[in-house]
Amino acid sequence: MSASASSSPEGMPHTRRRRRPNNARRVTIADIARQAGVSKTAVSFAFNMPHRLSEETTRHILEVARQMGYTPNPIARSLNTRRTHAVGVIVPQDIPTVLSNPFFAELLCGVGEVCDAEGLSLVLIPPMRGSLVEATYAALVDGCIVTGLDVSDKAVRALRLRRIPFVMIDVDAPPDIAAVSVDDFGGAYAVMRHILEQGHRHIAIVAFPSSTGRIEEYTGTLKHRFDGYQRALAEFGLQLPDATVHVLESACSVLGGQDAFRRLIQLQPQPTAVVALSDVLAFGVMDAALSAGLRIPEDLAVVGFDDVEISRLLRPSLTTVRQPIREKGRRAAELFVKMLCAEDEEAPVEHILLPVELVVRESSVRAAAGITVTAA
């Protein structure tokens, strides 16, 4: 039997834990200070506030620390600097649902570009035990980018109480909250008018869930897109609600789109076109429709909103509203960094509105219609 093992009372061998040698204790900043010939304060500055020291002194201290095998404790460092060097992205859904939506993946790419440039970590903040408020208070971040919430949401009020910087995306923000949005009204108007110009009058609008389910109480993105839809409908003598124009709310996912299709085919008269408020909802509708034996667009035209990468790769390719998703994430992160760098100074609050573009593809245009289909 080896020296590191012995027998238990039952005769079974067990392994003894090796003790750490006395000379293997953790290196401290006091050790570094003695070795480098500087004060402990100087060592702390070298790691946390190097601008307080000369470049030569900082390099000397860091080199001594490296040679001694010192690794700073990130928790202690955060306590010293009162910074985590992390930005949180608040999302209203669980992480698997968020990451399965290509819209969020593209948005996070934009945020990530700025994080990489600024040396920040990116932290997803989904609901914790069903509560976004609890998740907001528990998040170890310097501030947040907020998606999918209204300004009246309790999680947004929690951010105000924490007094940390935050930027909202796709929201009607008051003057004191920074925000980045797109022209939802213009995009919705353009895509609905396109469907109407194709001759469709029996239409189903598939929307993501609202808090009330009442069109007249929609806010933010939902309100602006429905305002655009209604403007186009009114120009063709239609309105919401209408006997031939239906609204179905469904979870913003492929499964949500599939569920919406199962409900809309029960409508009378049956819709000949579906206007989805997101590409991922349109994907679900198209998948269910094709599985049911319908032809797109001959039996059912489908349009979306976002223009994620897969939209042009589908067959048939998806007509949609192109919004600059990655740029939206990048601009939001840039606003956040400005606010973070302002520290105690009053940072200017900016509201950014980005343009959109209708992209006509195969899912809404019959081959004989004489309409040019955009391949982009």
C-alpha positions in Angstrom: 0.0 0.0 0.0 1.4 3.4 -0.9 2.3 6.0 1.8 -0.6 8.2 0.8 -3.3 5.6 1.5 -4.4 3.6 4.5 -7.1 1.1 5.4 -10.5 2.1 6.8 -12.1 0.2 9.7 -13.8 -1.9 7.1 -10.6 -2.8 5.5 -11.2 -0.5 2.4 -8.4 1.8 1.4 -9.0 5.5 1.4 -6.8 8.5 0.3 -5.5 11.0 2.7 -5.7 14.7 1.8 -2.4 16.3 1.1 -1.7 19.4 3.2 -0.5 22.5 1.4 3.1 23.1 2.2 3.7 26.1 4.5 5.8 27.8 1.9 2.9 27.6 -0.7 0.7 30.3 0.9 -1.0 32.8 -1.3 1.0 35.8 -2.4 -0.4 39.1 -1.0 0.0 42.7 -2.1 2.2 43.2 1.0 4.6 40.6 -0.4 4.7 42.4 -3.8 5.2 45.8 -2.1 8.3 44.5 -0.2 9.7 42.8 -3.3 9.1 45.8 -5.5 10.2 48.4 -2.9 6.9 50.3 -3.0 4.0 50.8 -0.8 0.9 48.6 -0.7 -1.1 51.5 -1.9 1.1 51.7 -5.0 0.5 48.0 -5.7 -3.2 48.5 -5.4 -3.1 51.5 -7.8 -1.0 49.4 -10.3 -3.9 46.9 -10.6 -6.9 49.1 -10.1 -6.0 52.7 -11.0 -2.8 52.7 -13.0 -3.4 56.2 -14.1 -2.4 57.3 -10.6 1.2 56.0 -11.2 3.9 56.5 -13.8 4.0 54.0 -16.6 7.5 52.9 -15.4 6.3 52.2 -11.8 3.2 50.4 -13.0 5.2 48.1 -15.3 7.7 47.4 -12.5 5.0 46.4 -10.0 3.1 44.2 -12.5 6.3 42.5 -13.6 7.2 41.7 -9.9 3.7 40.4 -9.3 3.9 38.2 -12.4 7.3 36.7 -11.3 5.8 36.0 -7.8 2.8 34.2 -9.4 0.3 36.7 -8.0 -3.3 36.6 -9.3 -5.7 39.4 -8.1 -8.9 38.4 -6.4 -11.7 39.6 -8.6 -14.1 40.1 -5.8 -11.7 42.1 -3.7 -10.9 44.1 -6.8 -14.5 44.9 -7.3 -14.8 46.1 -3.7 -11.9 48.4 -4.2 -12.9 49.9 -7.5 -16.7 49.6 -7.0 -16.8 48.2 -10.5 -17.5 44.8 -11.9 -16.4 45.6 -15.4 -19.6 43.9 -16.7 -22.7 45.0 -18.5 -25.9 43.1 -18.0 -28.4 42.6 -20.8 -31.9 42.1 -19.3 -34.0 39.7 -21.3 -37.7 38.9 -20.5 -37.4 35.2 -21.4 -35.4 32.2 -20.1 -31.9 31.8 -21.6 -32.7 28.8 -23.9 -35.6 30.7 -25.5 -33.5 33.9 -25.9 -30.5 32.1 -27.5 -32.8 30.1 -29.9 -34.1 33.4 -31.3 -31.7 34.7 -34.0 -32.8 38.3 -33.3 -31.2 38.2 -29.9 -28.1 36.5 -31.1 -27.6 39.3 -33.6 -28.4 42.0 -31.0 -25.9 40.5 -28.6 -23.2 40.5 -31.3 -23.6 44.3 -31.5 -23.4 44.7 -27.8 -20.4 42.3 -27.7 -18.4 44.3 -30.2 -18.4 47.2 -27.8 -17.7 45.0 -24.8 -14.6 43.6 -26.5 -13.3 47.0 -27.4 -13.9 48.4 -23.9 -12.7 45.3 -21.9 -16.2 44.6 -20.5 -17.8 41.3 -19.8 -21.4 40.6 -21.0 -23.9 39.1 -18.6 -27.3 37.8 -19.6 -30.0 38.6 -16.9 -33.1 36.4 -17.4 -35.9 36.1 -14.9 -34.7 34.6 -11.6 -37.3 32.2 -10.2 -39.8 33.9 -12.5 -38.9 37.4 -11.3 -37.0 39.9 -13.4 -37.0 42.3 -10.4 -35.2 39.7 -8.2 -32.7 39.1 -11.1 -32.1 42.8 -11.5 -31.2 43.3 -7.8 -29.0 40.2 -7.8 -27.0 41.0 -11.0 -23.3 41.8 -10.4 -23.0 44.4 -13.1 -22.0 48.0 -13.5 -25.3 48.7 -15.4 -27.7 47.3 -17.9 -29.1 47.2 -21.4 -32.8 46.5 -21.2 -34.7 44.6 -23.9 -38.3 43.6 -24.2 -39.6 45.8 -21.3 -41.7 48.9 -21.0 -40.6 51.9 -18.9 -43.3 51.1 -16.4 -42.0 47.6 -15.7 -41.0 46.8 -12.1 -37.6 45.7 -13.2 -36.9 49.2 -14.7 -38.0 50.8 -11.5 -35.6 48.5 -9.7 -32.8 49.7 -11.9 -33.7 53.3 -11.0 -33.5 52.4 -7.3 -30.1 50.8 -7.8 -28.9 54.1 -9.3 -26.8 52.4 -12.0 -26.7 53.4 -15.6 -29.0 51.7 -18.1 -30.1 52.0 -21.7 -33.4 50.7 -23.1 -34.0 49.2 -26.5 -37.3 49.5 -28.4 -39.3 51.6 -26.0 -40.9 55.0 -25.7 -38.4 56.4 -23.3 -39.0 59.5 -21.2 -36.4 62.3 -21.4 -34.3 60.9 -18.5 -33.8 57.4 -19.9 -31.4 56.7 -22.8 -32.8 54.5 -25.6 -32.3 53.1 -29.0 -35.2 52.2 -31.2 -36.1 51.7 -34.9 -38.8 53.1 -37.1 -41.4 50.5 -36.2 -44.3 52.6 -37.5 -42.7 53.1 -41.0 -41.7 49.4 -41.3 -45.1 48.1 -40.3 -46.9 50.5 -42.6 -44.7 49.4 -45.6 -45.0 45.7 -45.1 -48.8 45.8 -44.5 -49.3 48.0 -47.6 -47.2 45.5 -49.6 -49.6 42.7 -48.5 -52.6 44.8 -49.4 -51.2 45.7 -52.8 -50.9 42.0 -53.5 -54.7 41.9 -53.3 -55.0 40.3 -49.8 -58.0 41.3 -47.7 -58.3 38.3 -45.3 -55.3 38.8 -43.1 -54.0 37.5 -39.8 -51.6 39.6 -37.7 -49.5 37.4 -35.4 -48.1 39.5 -32.5 -46.0 38.7 -29.5 -47.7 38.7 -26.1 -48.9 42.0 -24.5 -49.8 42.6 -20.9 -53.5 43.1 -21.6 -54.3 41.6 -25.0 -56.1 44.8 -26.0 -54.9 46.6 -29.1 -55.9 50.0 -27.8 -53.7 49.5 -24.7 -50.5 48.4 -26.6 -47.4 50.4 -25.8 -43.9 50.7 -27.2 -43.0 48.4 -30.2 -46.4 46.8 -30.3 -48.2 50.2 -30.4 -46.0 51.7 -33.1 -46.2 48.6 -35.4 -50.0 48.4 -35.0 -50.3 52.1 -35.7 -48.4 51.5 -38.9 -50.6 48.5 -39.8 -53.8 50.4 -39.2 -52.6 53.4 -41.3 -52.1 51.0 -44.3 -55.4 49.2 -43.6 -57.3 52.5 -43.5 -56.0 53.5 -46.9 -57.6 50.4 -48.3 -60.9 50.8 -46.4 -60.1 48.3 -43.6 -59.6 48.7 -39.9 -58.8 46.9 -36.7 -60.7 45.0 -35.4 -62.4 43.8 -38.6 -64.2 40.7 -39.6 -61.5 39.9 -42.2 -58.4 41.2 -40.3 -57.6 39.2 -37.1 -55.0 39.6 -34.4 -53.5 36.6 -32.6 -50.9 36.9 -29.8 -48.4 34.1 -29.4 -45.1 33.5 -27.8 -42.2 35.0 -29.7 -40.6 31.8 -30.9 -40.9 29.2 -33.7 -43.2 27.2 -31.5 -45.3 30.3 -31.0 -45.6 30.7 -34.7 -46.6 27.1 -35.2 -49.3 27.5 -32.5 -50.6 30.7 -34.2 -51.0 28.8 -37.5 -53.1 26.1 -35.9 -55.4 28.8 -34.6 -55.5 31.0 -37.7 -56.6 28.1 -40.0 -59.7 27.8 -37.8 -60.7 31.4 -38.6 -63.6 32.2 -41.0 -63.0 33.5 -43.5 -59.6 31.8 -43.6 -56.7 34.3 -44.0 -54.8 34.3 -47.2 -51.9 36.3 -45.7 -50.0 36.4 -42.3 -48.3 39.5 -41.1 -45.9 38.5 -38.3 -44.4 41.0 -35.9 -41.0 39.1 -35.9 -39.2 36.8 -38.3 -39.1 34.0 -35.7 -42.9 34.0 -35.5 -43.0 33.9 -39.3 -40.7 30.9 -39.4 -43.1 29.0 -37.2 -46.1 29.9 -39.3 -44.3 28.9 -42.5 -43.1 25.6 -41.1 -46.6 24.7 -39.9 -48.2 25.8 -43.2 -45.9 23.8 -45.3 -46.3 20.8 -43.1 -50.1 21.1 -43.6 -49.6 21.0 -47.3 -50.2 24.7 -48.1 -48.1 26.5 -50.7 -46.3 29.7 -49.9 -47.2 32.2 -51.2 -49.8 30.7 -53.5 -52.1 29.5 -50.7 -50.8 31.7 -47.9 -48.5 34.7 -48.0 -46.2 35.3 -45.0 -44.2 38.3 -44.0 -42.1 39.1 -41.0 -40.1 41.9 -39.3 -36.4 41.9 -38.5 -34.5 40.3 -41.4 -32.3 38.0 -39.5 -29.8 36.1 -41.6 -31.8 32.9 -42.1 -34.7 34.9 -43.6 -33.0 35.1 -47.0 -31.8 31.5 -46.8 -35.3 29.9 -46.4 -37.1 28.4 -49.3 -39.3 30.3 -50.0 -37.2 33.2 -48.7 -39.0 35.5 -46.3 -40.4 39.0 -47.1 -39.6 41.1 -44.1 -38.7 44.5 -42.7 -35.0 44.9 -42.3 -33.9 46.6 -39.1 -30.3 47.1 -38.2 -30.2 44.7 -35.3 -26.5 44.5 -34.7 -26.2 48.3 -35.0 -29.0 48.7 -32.5 -27.1 46.6 -30.0 -23.8 48.4 -30.7 -25.3 51.9 -30.4 -27.0 50.9 -27.1 -23.7 49.6 -25.7 -21.9 52.8 -26.8 -24.5 54.9 -25.0 -24.0 52.7 -21.9 -20.2 53.2 -22.0 -20.6 57.0 -22.3 -22.8 56.9 -19.2 -20.4 54.7 -17.3 -17.4 56.9 -18.1 -19.3 60.0 -17.0 -19.3 58.6 -13.4 -20.5 61.4 -11.1 -20.9 63.9 -13.9 -24.3 64.3 -15.5 -24.2 62.3 -18.8 -26.3 63.6 -21.6 -29.3 61.3 -22.3 -29.7 60.3 -25.9 -32.6 58.9 -27.9 -31.5 57.2 -31.1 -34.0 56.2 -33.9 -32.6 53.9 -36.6 -34.2 53.5 -40.1 -35.7 50.3 -41.5 -36.3 48.9 -45.0 -38.9 46.7 -46.6 -37.2 43.6 -48.3 -39.6 41.8 -50.7 -38.8 38.1 -51.3 -40.6 34.9 -52.3 -42.9 34.4 -49.4 -45.3 37.1 -50.4 -45.1 37.5 -54.1 -46.7 35.1 -56.7 -44.4 34.5 -59.7 -47.0 35.9 -62.1 -47.5 39.1 -60.1 -44.8 41.0 -61.9 -43.2 42.2 -58.7 -39.4 42.4 -58.5 -38.2 40.1 -55.7 -35.2 41.4 -53.7 -32.5 38.8 -53.2 -30.7 40.7 -50.4 
